[in-house]
């Protein structure tokens, strides 16, 4: 819950990095279908790993189509590449 609150208030108003890349579009489309796609710089890479796992569980609970392995990997690579530095 605390992690979700951190994400909800951090880095929301800046444009996404790599805006025109396939990875940024995939992230915005898949993760933005239920909520705003948060700026990757709002969390560290390790925190994004946890957040994606939590969101996948929420997607299953809400009957949202699951990420494919390729989508998950591409989204996590994008988030990690653009994450806040520890």
DALIN-V281941 format. One record per backbone hydrogen bond with DSSP energy under -0.5 kcal/mol. CO is the residue of the C=O (numbers start at 0). NH is the residue of the N-H. Records with the same first field share a line. If there is no record, write none. Layout:
BEGIN
CO = NH ; NH
END
This chain:
BEGIN
0 = 4
1 = 5
2 = 6
3 = 7
4 = 8
5 = 8 ; 9
6 = 9
8 = 10
10 = 38
15 = 18
17 = 20
20 = 24
21 = 25
22 = 26
23 = 27
24 = 28
25 = 29
26 = 30 ; 31
27 = 31
29 = 32
30 = 34
35 = 37
38 = 41
39 = 42 ; 83
42 = 83
43 = 47
44 = 48
45 = 49
46 = 50
47 = 51
48 = 52
49 = 53
50 = 54
51 = 55
52 = 56
53 = 57
54 = 58
55 = 59
56 = 60
57 = 61
58 = 63
59 = 62
67 = 71
68 = 72
69 = 73
70 = 74
71 = 75
72 = 76
73 = 77
74 = 78
75 = 79
76 = 80
77 = 81
79 = 82
83 = 44
END
